[in-house]
Amino acid sequence: FGAGSNTRNRVYGATGNPFDPNLTCAGSSGGSAVSLALGHMPLCPGSDYGGSPRTAATFCRGAGFPPS
């Protein structure tokens, strides 16, 4: 269920990048990446089936680590 290259919601639409709302925050973990970038939480875990936590972190000036 966590597939896709954008974070989209039927009610609120697409989640924007925290540094430029015209850009995407990337994959299904985009909301988590935005929360981290804005300092709302210190850490966000996520599954990494398609690399979405790492991709979203990169799009939001962060870093993601693959599970091992």
Secondary structure, DSSP 8 states (H G I E B T S, - for coil): ----SS-EETTTEE-B-SS-TTSB--STTHHHHHHHHTTS-S------SSSHHHHHHHHTT-------
